[in-house]
Structure formats: C-alpha cells, structure tokens
C-alpha cells in the first residue's frame, strides 16, 4: 500500500503539480475532506477528476480537516491510496427525511453486500439524520459480523447543511460507503470520549427515536436550559459543550454519548444525534482539554493494539466538533497524542464531525457516538 497526502489551503484550488504528485502512485481511492465553505462552489472537483480519471473519490464536508498533526479550516485535504491488491467497492444512496434513516442505511448495506465483505467505512450527511437508525439499517442488511466505521459530515457546527461526495456527485442527501473484501486489506478501530458527568441522573420518561420530550416527567428542554444557565441562549450550538451520557443498568457508564442537534421550543423537546430508549438513564457531561486529549490517546492505543506495526497505515480520525469547541486553540493536542501512539509510517487524515461511527467494543456492537474520537486504521497485509 502506498499513501500520499496534499493539503490545499483555504482560498486556493488544487494545483496541477500537486495532483500530478498524487497521480504518480496510481491511486485507486481518494479521500477528500473539505470545510463547509468549499462545497458551495465545488469547482475544485473537476481538476481532481481530470488528473485522476480512474480513481474512486469519496469524501464529505467538515467542521475542521485533519492532516497529520494539524487541524485545517476550509482546506481540502486529499489523501490518495494505492493498494497492491485492490479489493473494494463503493456505493451511494439518497436519503429522504430523517424517518428514512434506517431504510437508507439498509439500502446502502444491500448495495455493498458481497459474500467476502468484511468491513465498511461510511460517510453520511450530518443533519436531518438519525445516525443510530442508519447504523441499524446497515446491520440489518449486512449482519453483525461486518465491521462498520465512519462518521457524519459537518458544517462548522451550524447544523444546517452538509455534503457528501462519491466520484462526480456531490449531494446534501447522500450516504456513501466503501466496502472492503478479501483478506489483504485489514481495518482496526478504536474510540474513546473523555467527558465527565455532572448533575443528577435523569430518567427518560417520554421519547420518540432520537427526539427527547421528557426527563423525570418534565420538559427535557426546560431541564436542559436550567442546567446550561447563560449557555442556554446559544442553543442548539452550545449543546455541543454539554452532551448526555447514556447510563446502563445500575447507573453504570456505557461510554455512549448523545449530542443535541436541535431544539423544539413549542414541544419542549431536544433532537439528539441518535436514539435514546424509554426508561433509560441520562446524565449531563462536560469536559476539560486534558481529559479529551487522554481520550484521544486511548482511542489510538485501542486501534493500534492489533495492527501490524511494521506496515504502512492510513489512520482516519473522526472527532466530534464539540471536542474542537471545548479545546479551542489546544485542539491539535489530541492529534499529537494520537501520533505519539501510531507508527511513523501512518498517514493521518480525517475531520471534525456531527457524529462518529465505530464498534463499541466488539465488531458486532457498532454504535453512533457523539463527542468521541474514533480511529479507523487501514493496512494492507
């Protein structure tokens, strides 16, 4: 496997010399992550397609682009991959409204399904989607033995419009996936949060999928605003700073976190990035930069534990926009923590997202995560 990466800064277009450099390795797959401002006028795509006519192109909009140890804003991060034994397929499906999330996930799974499929990496739109339901649809089509990782596109925390890309098509309603087949390409994963709970535990007494109406029999929005105080006036954006932890039996931590995507003042409800269950227990969370950096390091250690340390590796980092907001100017510290773990031959790419997709422990337990650093390491053995 050969890897090359270029970064096109904000306000610039890909140069012919840069694209020629990528073409030298004859890539079969190109990952493109670009800031939200890049997708309003995607004139940058035509020269990429012309320079790499046989390359499959996949990508999405972001809330920040990751290239090695740096976080870019409104750049284009292009990572070219040449496999010695390319054995993969790509597919995309359009999604209707949020209620179509599970069915759209199932359609994408069916499009990627093959007897020798072992892993899928998926990029989904980042608003008007129920990420939990989308994953459920994928698993319905593919079963529980297929490893699923990926993330939901971002738009710099605005939660208004996101984009995904497959080859020549850019869309605000598209789910895109790549399926890996055979035995030569291996994927390894890790995920970790780093958020700390505060306040009392609350019981979900009324919900509908990813819409939370009541906690302890009271308006979820009213309770949430009470705890946010002055931050409440900046909802829903400020909700990135105060996600919910989903607790298990005996009020134990599960490691699953839910971000607020929107609010409904008239219904007194919160729209979450993924499902919650009636009767489940939630608790508010907050974080410090040091705790988030430690979480990123733990995710890297989990992903790298089973990988081949003497092989080239593409490490795709997908971290929540909420983490970026909390860390501010120190955001690159979590990338430094990751590179301290990964081998020098590892190329890092990725983005800050509206949701992260990764197994929660074993492969069969793939979940939607929020406020989490997830890492997918790809190697060719």
GIGI-V540299 format. One record per pair of residues at least 24 apart in sequence whose C-alpha atoms are under 8 Angstrom apart, sorted by sequence separation. I is the first residue (numbers start at 1). J is the second residue. D is the distance in Angstrom with one decimal. If there is no record, write none. Layout:
[[I J D] [I J D]]
This chain:
[[236 260 6.7] [237 261 7.8] [27 52 7.9] [30 55 6.7] [32 57 7.2] [36 61 5.2] [236 261 6.4] [28 54 6.9] [29 55 5.5] [30 56 6.2] [31 57 6.2] [32 58 6.1] [33 59 5.5] [34 60 6.6] [35 61 5.5] [36 62 5.9] [120 146 7.2] [122 148 7.5] [126 152 4.7] [236 262 5.3] [28 55 4.6] [29 56 4.9] [30 57 4.8] [31 58 5.2] [32 59 4.4] [33 60 5.4] [34 61 5.1] [35 62 5.0] [36 63 7.0] [118 145 7.5] [119 146 5.3] [120 147 6.2] [121 148 5.9] [122 149 6.4] [123 150 5.7] [124 151 6.4] [125 152 5.5] [126 153 4.5] [235 262 7.8] [236 263 6.4] [23 51 7.0] [27 55 6.0] [28 56 6.0] [29 57 6.0] [30 58 6.2] [31 59 5.5] [32 60 6.7] [33 61 6.0] [34 62 5.9] [35 63 6.2] [101 129 6.0] [102 130 7.9] [105 133 7.7] [106 134 7.5] [109 137 7.5] [113 141 7.6] [118 146 5.1] [119 147 4.5] [120 148 4.9] [121 149 5.0] [122 150 4.7] [123 151 5.2] [124 152 4.7] [125 153 5.2] [126 154 5.7] [235 263 7.6] [324 352 7.4] [19 48 6.9] [23 52 6.2] [26 55 8.0] [29 58 7.6] [33 62 6.6] [35 64 6.1] [101 130 5.8] [105 134 4.5] [109 138 4.9] [113 142 6.5] [117 146 7.2] [118 147 6.4] [119 148 5.9] [120 149 6.4] [121 150 5.1] [122 151 6.6] [123 152 5.7] [124 153 6.0] [125 154 7.9] [126 155 8.0] [14 44 6.6] [34 64 7.7] [35 65 6.8] [98 128 5.1] [99 129 7.9] [101 131 7.2] [104 134 6.7] [105 135 6.3] [106 136 7.8] [107 137 7.7] [108 138 6.8] [109 139 7.5] [123 153 6.8] [246 276 8.0] [251 281 7.2] [13 44 5.9] [16 47 7.9] [20 51 6.8] [34 65 6.4] [97 128 6.5] [98 129 4.7] [99 130 7.7] [102 133 4.5] [103 134 7.3] [105 136 7.2] [106 137 4.1] [107 138 7.7] [109 140 8.0] [110 141 5.6] [292 323 7.2] [315 346 6.4] [317 348 7.0] [321 352 5.0] [19 51 6.2] [33 65 6.2] [97 129 7.3] [98 130 6.0] [101 133 5.7] [102 134 4.3] [105 137 4.4] [106 138 4.7] [109 141 5.2] [110 142 7.2] [127 159 5.9] [248 280 7.6] [313 345 6.3] [314 346 5.7] [315 347 6.0] [316 348 6.0] [317 349 6.1] [318 350 5.4] [319 351 6.5] [320 352 5.2] [321 353 5.4] [14 47 7.4] [19 52 7.8] [101 134 4.8] [102 135 7.1] [104 137 7.0] [105 138 4.7] [106 139 7.4] [109 142 5.9] [126 159 7.4] [127 160 6.6] [247 280 7.2] [248 281 7.2] [310 343 7.8] [312 345 5.0] [313 346 4.5] [314 347 5.1] [315 348 4.9] [316 349 5.1] [317 350 4.5] [318 351 5.2] [319 352 4.8] [320 353 4.8] [321 354 6.4] [14 48 7.5] [102 136 6.2] [103 137 5.9] [106 140 6.3] [107 141 7.7] [127 161 6.5] [246 280 7.4] [247 281 5.3] [309 343 6.3] [311 345 7.1] [312 346 5.8] [313 347 6.3] [314 348 6.3] [315 349 6.4] [316 350 4.9] [317 351 6.5] [318 352 5.9] [319 353 6.0] [320 354 6.0] [16 51 7.8] [102 137 4.4] [106 141 5.3] [126 161 7.5] [127 162 6.8] [246 281 6.1] [247 282 5.9] [310 345 8.0] [312 347 8.0] [314 349 7.6] [315 350 8.0] [318 353 6.5] [320 355 6.2] [38 74 6.3] [101 137 7.7] [102 138 7.6] [126 162 5.8] [246 282 4.9] [247 283 7.5] [319 355 8.0] [320 356 7.0] [37 74 6.1] [38 75 7.6] [125 162 5.8] [245 282 5.5] [246 283 6.9] [289 326 6.8] [297 334 7.2] [304 341 7.6] [319 356 6.9] [35 73 6.0] [36 74 6.5] [38 76 7.8] [125 163 6.2] [244 282 6.0] [245 283 5.2] [288 326 7.2] [289 327 5.2] [296 334 5.7] [300 338 5.5] [304 342 6.6] [318 356 6.4] [35 74 3.7] [125 164 6.4] [244 283 5.4] [245 284 6.2] [287 326 7.3] [288 327 7.5] [296 335 7.6] [299 338 8.0] [34 74 5.9] [35 75 5.8] [124 164 6.9] [149 189 7.8] [244 284 4.6] [245 285 6.5] [293 333 6.4] [294 334 7.7] [297 337 5.2] [301 341 6.4] [34 75 5.5] [35 76 7.1] [123 164 7.1] [243 284 5.9] [244 285 5.9] [289 330 7.5] [293 334 4.5] [296 337 6.6] [297 338 5.2] [300 341 6.3] [301 342 7.9] [33 75 8.0] [34 76 4.5] [221 263 7.3] [242 284 6.3] [243 285 5.5] [292 334 7.1] [296 338 6.3] [300 342 6.9] [33 76 5.8] [34 77 6.3] [221 264 8.0] [242 285 5.4] [243 286 7.2] [294 337 7.6] [32 76 6.7] [33 77 5.3] [221 265 7.6] [242 286 5.4] [293 337 6.6] [297 341 7.1] [32 77 5.7] [33 78 6.9] [241 286 6.4] [31 77 7.9] [32 78 4.9] [222 268 6.7] [241 287 7.9] [31 78 5.8] [32 79 6.7] [125 172 6.5] [221 268 5.0] [30 78 6.7] [31 79 5.2] [125 173 6.3] [197 245 7.3] [220 268 6.4] [221 269 5.1] [323 371 6.0] [30 79 5.6] [31 80 6.6] [125 174 6.3] [219 268 5.4] [220 269 5.6] [221 270 5.9] [322 371 5.8] [323 372 7.6] [30 80 4.5] [124 174 6.6] [125 175 6.5] [201 251 8.0] [219 269 6.7] [220 270 6.6] [320 370 6.3] [321 371 7.3] [29 80 6.1] [30 81 6.2] [124 175 4.5] [320 371 4.7] [28 80 7.8] [29 81 5.3] [123 175 6.0] [124 176 6.3] [319 371 7.0] [320 372 5.8] [27 80 5.6] [28 81 6.3] [29 82 6.9] [122 175 7.3] [123 176 5.2] [319 372 5.8] [320 373 6.8] [27 81 5.0] [28 82 5.6] [122 176 5.7] [123 177 6.3] [213 267 7.3] [319 373 4.3] [27 82 4.2] [28 83 7.1] [122 177 4.2] [213 268 6.4] [214 269 7.3] [318 373 5.9] [319 374 6.2] [25 81 8.0] [26 82 6.3] [27 83 7.5] [121 177 5.6] [122 178 6.5] [213 269 4.4] [317 373 7.0] [318 374 5.3] [25 82 6.3] [120 177 6.6] [121 178 5.4] [212 269 5.5] [213 270 6.6] [317 374 5.9] [318 375 6.4] [22 80 6.4] [28 86 7.5] [120 178 5.6] [121 179 6.6] [211 269 6.7] [212 270 5.1] [317 375 4.7] [120 179 4.5] [211 270 5.8] [212 271 6.3] [316 375 5.6] [317 376 6.7] [7 67 7.5] [119 179 5.8] [120 180 6.3] [211 271 4.6] [212 272 7.2] [315 375 6.5] [316 376 5.1] [118 179 7.6] [119 180 5.3] [210 271 6.0] [211 272 6.1] [315 376 5.6] [316 377 6.4] [117 179 6.6] [118 180 6.1] [119 181 7.3] [193 255 7.2] [210 272 5.2] [315 377 4.3] [9 72 7.9] [10 73 6.9] [60 123 7.0] [117 180 5.8] [118 181 5.9] [192 255 7.6] [210 273 6.6] [314 377 5.6] [315 378 6.3] [10 74 5.1] [11 75 7.9] [59 123 7.3] [117 181 4.4] [118 182 7.4] [210 274 5.1] [211 275 7.5] [212 276 7.5] [313 377 6.3] [314 378 5.1] [9 74 7.3] [10 75 4.7] [112 177 7.6] [116 181 5.3] [117 182 6.8] [209 274 7.6] [210 275 4.0] [211 276 8.0] [313 378 5.6] [314 379 6.7] [9 75 4.6] [10 76 7.6] [112 178 7.4] [113 179 7.9] [116 182 5.6] [209 275 4.9] [210 276 5.9] [313 379 5.0] [8 75 5.5] [9 76 6.6] [108 175 7.3] [112 179 6.0] [114 181 7.9] [209 276 6.3] [312 379 6.4] [313 380 7.9] [7 75 6.7] [8 76 5.0] [108 176 7.7] [119 187 7.1] [209 277 7.3] [311 379 7.0] [312 380 7.7] [7 76 5.7] [8 77 6.4] [108 177 7.3] [207 276 7.3] [311 380 7.7] [7 77 4.6] [105 175 7.8] [207 277 7.1] [307 377 7.7] [311 381 7.6] [6 77 6.1] [7 78 6.3] [104 175 7.8] [207 278 6.2] [308 379 7.8] [5 77 7.3] [6 78 5.4] [206 278 6.2] [303 375 6.4] [307 379 7.8] [5 78 5.6] [6 79 6.6] [204 277 7.2] [205 278 6.0] [303 376 6.8] [304 377 7.5] [5 79 4.3] [92 166 7.1] [204 278 5.4] [205 279 5.9] [299 373 6.6] [303 377 6.6] [4 79 5.8] [5 80 6.2] [91 166 7.9] [204 279 5.0] [299 374 6.4] [300 375 6.6] [3 79 7.1] [4 80 5.2] [203 279 5.9] [204 280 5.5] [299 375 6.6] [3 80 5.7] [4 81 6.9] [96 173 7.0] [203 280 5.8] [204 281 6.1] [296 373 5.6] [3 81 4.9] [95 173 5.3] [203 281 4.6] [204 282 7.2] [295 373 7.2] [296 374 8.0] [2 81 5.9] [3 82 6.5] [94 173 5.5] [95 174 5.9] [158 237 7.1] [202 281 5.6] [203 282 6.3] [1 81 7.1] [2 82 5.0] [94 174 4.5] [95 175 7.1] [130 210 6.7] [157 237 6.7] [201 281 6.5] [202 282 5.3] [1 82 5.5] [2 83 6.7] [93 174 5.7] [94 175 6.3] [201 282 5.8] [202 283 6.2] [240 321 7.5] [241 322 5.9] [273 354 7.9] [1 83 4.6] [92 174 6.5] [93 175 5.4] [201 283 4.9] [240 322 4.6] [241 323 7.9] [273 355 7.1] [1 84 5.7] [92 175 5.4] [93 176 6.8] [200 283 6.5] [92 176 4.4] [199 283 6.9] [241 325 7.4] [91 176 5.9] [92 177 6.3] [198 283 6.9] [199 284 6.5] [240 325 7.8] [241 326 6.6] [90 176 7.5] [91 177 5.5] [197 283 6.3] [198 284 5.7] [90 177 5.7] [91 178 6.6] [197 284 5.7] [198 285 5.7] [90 178 4.4] [197 285 4.2] [198 286 7.3] [89 178 5.6] [90 179 6.2] [196 285 5.3] [197 286 6.4] [88 178 6.8] [89 179 5.3] [195 285 6.0] [196 286 5.4] [62 153 5.6] [63 154 4.9] [88 179 5.4] [89 180 6.8] [195 286 5.6] [196 287 5.7] [61 153 5.4] [62 154 4.0] [63 155 5.1] [64 156 6.9] [88 180 4.5] [195 287 4.6] [60 153 5.7] [61 154 5.5] [62 155 5.4] [63 156 3.8] [87 180 6.2] [88 181 5.6] [194 287 6.9] [195 288 7.5] [60 154 7.9] [61 155 6.4] [62 156 6.5] [63 157 6.3] [87 181 5.4] [274 368 6.7] [87 182 6.6] [195 291 6.8] [194 291 5.0] [195 292 6.9] [273 370 7.5] [87 185 7.7] [194 292 4.7] [85 184 7.0] [193 292 6.6] [194 293 7.6] [62 162 7.9] [194 294 6.8] [61 162 5.9] [194 295 4.7] [60 162 7.7] [61 163 5.3] [159 261 6.8] [193 295 5.2] [194 296 8.0] [60 163 5.5] [61 164 6.5] [192 295 5.1] [193 296 7.3] [60 164 4.1] [192 296 6.4] [59 164 5.8] [60 165 5.8] [191 296 7.7] [58 164 7.7] [59 165 5.0] [192 298 6.3] [58 165 5.3] [59 166 6.8] [191 298 7.5] [192 299 5.1] [57 165 7.3] [58 166 4.7] [190 298 7.9] [191 299 4.4] [57 166 5.6] [58 167 6.3] [190 299 4.6] [191 300 7.7] [56 166 7.5] [57 167 4.6] [190 300 6.2] [56 167 5.8] [57 168 7.9] [190 301 7.4] [191 302 7.3] [258 369 7.0] [259 370 5.8] [190 302 4.7] [191 303 7.8] [257 369 6.0] [258 370 5.3] [259 371 7.1] [189 302 6.8] [190 303 4.3] [256 369 6.1] [257 370 5.2] [258 371 7.7] [189 303 4.3] [190 304 7.9] [256 370 7.4] [257 371 6.7] [188 303 5.3] [189 304 7.8] [257 372 7.9] [188 304 7.2] [36 154 7.3] [49 167 7.8] [58 176 7.5] [188 306 7.1] [36 155 5.0] [49 168 7.7] [188 307 6.5] [35 155 7.1] [36 156 6.6] [35 156 7.5] [45 168 7.7] [39 163 7.0] [36 162 7.1] [36 163 8.0] [243 371 7.6] [240 371 7.9] [127 261 7.8] [132 273 7.8] [133 274 7.4] [131 273 6.3] [132 274 4.9] [133 275 7.4] [130 273 6.1] [131 274 5.3] [132 275 5.8] [129 273 7.5] [130 274 5.4] [131 275 8.0] [130 275 7.2] [157 321 6.5] [156 321 7.4] [151 318 6.6] [154 321 7.8] [191 358 6.9] [150 318 7.5] [190 358 7.5] [189 358 7.1] [190 359 7.9] [191 360 7.5] [189 359 7.5] [193 371 6.4] [194 372 7.7] [193 372 4.4] [192 372 5.6] [193 373 6.2] [191 372 6.6] [192 373 5.6] [191 373 5.5] [192 374 6.7] [191 374 4.2] [190 374 5.7] [191 375 6.3] [189 374 7.3] [190 375 5.2] [189 375 5.5] [190 376 6.8] [189 376 4.7] [188 376 5.7] [189 377 6.2] [187 376 6.6] [188 377 5.0] [187 377 5.5] [188 378 6.6] [187 378 4.7] [186 378 5.7] [187 379 6.5] [185 378 7.0] [186 379 5.3] [185 379 5.8] [186 380 6.1] [185 380 4.4] [186 381 7.2] [184 380 5.4] [185 381 6.3] [157 354 7.8] [184 381 5.2] [154 352 6.8] [154 353 4.7] [153 353 5.5] [154 354 5.2] [152 353 5.7] [153 354 6.0] [151 353 6.6] [152 354 5.3] [153 355 7.6] [151 354 7.5] [152 355 4.9] [151 355 5.6] [152 356 6.4] [151 356 4.3] [152 357 7.9] [150 356 6.2] [151 357 5.2] [149 356 7.9] [150 357 4.8] [149 357 4.9] [150 358 6.7] [148 357 7.3] [149 358 4.5] [148 358 6.3] [149 359 7.0] [148 359 6.9] [147 359 7.3] [148 363 7.6] [147 363 5.3] [146 363 7.0] [147 364 7.2] [149 366 7.7] [145 363 6.6] [146 364 7.3] [148 366 6.4] [144 363 7.3] [145 364 5.8] [147 366 7.5] [144 364 4.6] [144 365 7.7] [131 355 7.5] [150 376 7.9] [126 353 7.6] [127 354 7.8] [149 376 7.0] [126 354 5.5] [126 355 7.2] [135 366 7.6] [135 367 7.0] [135 368 7.3] [132 367 6.7] [132 368 5.5] [131 368 6.0] [66 317 7.4] [64 321 7.9] [63 321 6.1] [71 331 7.6] [71 332 6.3] [70 332 6.0] [69 332 6.4] [70 335 7.2] [69 335 5.2] [68 335 7.5] [69 336 5.7] [69 339 7.2] [79 349 7.2] [68 339 7.9] [77 349 7.6] [68 347 6.5] [69 348 7.7] [68 348 4.6] [67 348 5.7] [68 349 6.3] [66 348 7.2] [67 349 4.8] [66 349 5.1] [67 350 7.0] [65 349 7.7] [66 350 4.8] [65 350 6.2] [66 351 5.2] [65 351 4.4] [66 352 7.7] [64 351 5.6] [65 352 6.5] [63 351 6.9] [64 352 5.1] [62 351 5.8] [63 352 4.9] [64 353 8.0] [62 352 5.8] [63 353 6.0] [62 353 6.0] [84 380 7.8] [83 380 7.2] [2 312 7.5] [1 312 6.7] [3 314 7.5] [33 350 7.0] [33 351 6.8] [5 347 7.9] [3 347 7.2] [1 379 7.4] [1 380 6.0]]
